[in-house]
Amino acid sequence: MTIYIAFSIGANDETMAPLAGSRFIRVSAAALLGSIMAFLGAVFLGYKVEETIGKKLLMGPITATDVLIIVFSIATWLTIASWWGWPVSTTHSVVGAAIGLGLIKWGVGGIAWGNMGRIIGAWVASPLIGLLSTLILDKVIKRLLYRQINGLRQQIELSRKAAFLLLAWTSLTAFSRGANDIGNATAFLSAAVSQDPLLIRIIVGIGWIFGLTILGRRVIKSVGLNLVNLDPMTALVAQISVALTMFIGTLMGLPLSGTHVLVGAITGLGLAEGTWINIKGLKEIFYTWIATFITAAGISAATYFILAAL
């Protein structure tokens, strides 16, 4: 089941979408690079968010059965979403599953509502930060760089340099995403099942690699190629914003949604550049965010109810 949830999280990781959307490398190569960087982040920095989710969300003691219910609920929903190419939030999935279990098992008093409010605040702020920071960065970069461009040759050279910088910033984002999202799978396992959280993170990280390289290309393509039109420079602007937001949030132990930050940044980029934005696609993504929390909670509550009745 640990490999199952890891595979599902990796399959829904769209971190490398701006890199693929810039056409600098192929979608398959972007997925492979993202899986390697996410694995490193998960292993070496994943303990930050792991503690926030595993020990500060539910008030009651977590059993092995509870962990199985939560993991099953998360993995089931993420696999369905990834198959259809929906970039849903893993953070929404794990929090929804935990809340669904907590409410049906302990009632309202079983939830640490103060910490839950902190998490919701991060959910609301993260896409706005991604959008606004991208708007600002786009203006600054245009003012500093584009004034210096004279002719097609310099424009091509600037795009080439931007592509290599994009590769570096995207790798940092993938590292931070792995460190932030790994807690979604390992937090409750580490708290209730194992005394070796590092080993769990390594196992989950391997599952993440398989999920991202095998099935994650669908979501990368959905966000990077079908949401807005990107070139190396514009994609770099979005990626800097995402990388900084995710890395700082991870260091603070905040369970941010990388999907929220990335989609917010890409939308801000579209607004800044005055380019095409797939409004219908944005609406579909927004609806899946809402559906994720509700569906994961429902699956978790229903599974607990069924097991308790047996």
ABEGO torsion letter per residue (X at the ends): XAAAAAAAAAAABAAAAAAAAAGABBAAAAAAAAAAAAAAAAAAAAAAAAAAAAAAABABBBBAAAAAAAAAAAAAAAAAAAAAGBBBBAAAAAAAAAAAAAAAAAEAAABBAAAAAAAAAAAAAAAAAAAAAAAAAAAAAAAAAAAABBEAAAAAAAAAAAAAAAAAAAAAAAAAAAAAAAAAAAAAAAAAABABAAAAAAAAAAAAAAAAAAAAAAAAAAAAAAABBBBAAAAAAAAAAAAAAAAAAAAAGBBBBAAAAAAAAAAAAAAAAGBBBBAAAAAAAAAAAAAAAAAAAAAAAAAAAAAAAX
